[in-house]
Amino acid sequence: MKKQIDHLKKEVSYLKTLILELLPVKEEEWLDSADIKQRFNFSESKLYRLRKNNAIPHTKIGGRYHYPKSFFNQYLMKKIEA
């Protein structure tokens, strides 16, 4: 059974690599706090704690926080593999 699970993990990893290679290289897309709160059902305080602990990459432009979309895509891919 363990051998089969290891084989499946390798296959998932391989498929992930293929998918990432097929994605076109493009400029980074950024999400604002409202996007993150809506997509992940985060509260303002949850976002604050994540920023404060440097758990998520962010930048502040013109008084608004922005987050790289690729970070959350990678996070979701890791959750799929787990």
Secondary structure per residue as TSV (DSSP state, phi and psi in degrees):
chain	resnum	aa	ss	phi	psi
A	1	M	-	360.0	-43.5
A	2	K	H	-61.9	-37.7
A	3	K	H	-63.9	-39.2
A	4	Q	H	-67.8	-40.2
A	5	I	H	-64.6	-43.8
A	6	D	H	-61.2	-40.8
A	7	H	H	-63.1	-43.3
A	8	L	H	-64.7	-38.2
A	9	K	H	-62.5	-41.1
A	10	K	H	-64.8	-40.5
A	11	E	H	-64.2	-42.9
A	12	V	H	-62.7	-43.4
A	13	S	H	-61.6	-42.6
A	14	Y	H	-63.0	-45.5
A	15	L	H	-62.9	-38.8
A	16	K	H	-61.8	-44.3
A	17	T	H	-60.6	-44.0
A	18	L	H	-62.2	-43.8
A	19	I	H	-61.6	-45.4
A	20	L	H	-64.9	-33.8
A	21	E	H	-69.9	-30.0
A	22	L	H	-78.7	-22.2
A	23	L	S	-69.1	134.0
A	24	P	-	-69.8	145.2
A	25	V	-	-77.5	126.5
A	26	K	-	-146.8	173.8
A	27	E	-	-62.9	148.9
A	28	E	-	-63.1	135.2
A	29	E	-	-98.9	144.6
A	30	W	E	-120.5	143.7
A	31	L	E	-112.3	146.1
A	32	D	E	-93.9	178.0
A	33	S	H	-59.7	-39.0
A	34	A	H	-61.5	-41.1
A	35	D	H	-61.5	-46.1
A	36	I	H	-64.6	-45.0
A	37	K	H	-62.2	-38.8
A	38	Q	H	-71.5	-46.4
A	39	R	H	-69.7	-34.7
A	40	F	H	-113.0	4.6
A	41	N	T	56.4	43.4
A	42	F	-	-91.5	146.5
A	43	S	-	-87.1	168.2
A	44	E	H	-61.8	-38.8
A	45	S	H	-67.9	-34.9
A	46	K	H	-63.7	-45.6
A	47	L	H	-62.0	-41.0
A	48	Y	H	-59.2	-46.8
A	49	R	H	-63.6	-41.1
A	50	L	H	-63.7	-41.5
A	51	R	H	-66.4	-45.2
A	52	K	H	-60.2	-38.9
A	53	N	T	-87.5	5.0
A	54	N	T	54.3	35.2
A	55	A	-	-80.5	-21.1
A	56	I	S	-132.8	141.7
A	57	P	-	-72.0	142.7
A	58	H	-	-157.8	162.1
A	59	T	E	-143.9	152.1
A	60	K	E	-111.5	121.1
A	61	I	E	-128.8	120.8
A	62	G	T	59.7	35.9
A	63	G	T	82.2	1.0
A	64	R	E	-120.0	141.2
A	65	Y	E	-86.7	143.2
A	66	H	E	-131.7	149.0
A	67	Y	E	-132.1	138.1
A	68	P	E	-70.2	127.2
A	69	K	H	-61.4	-34.7
A	70	S	H	-61.1	-33.4
A	71	F	H	-60.3	-44.8
A	72	F	H	-72.9	-32.2
A	73	N	H	-63.3	-44.2
A	74	Q	H	-64.9	-39.7
A	75	Y	H	-59.9	-44.9
A	76	L	H	-66.6	-36.9
A	77	M	H	-64.2	-38.7
A	78	K	H	-64.6	-37.4
A	79	K	H	-66.3	-35.1
A	80	I	H	-65.1	-40.1
A	81	E	H	-70.7	-29.1
A	82	A	-	-69.6	360.0
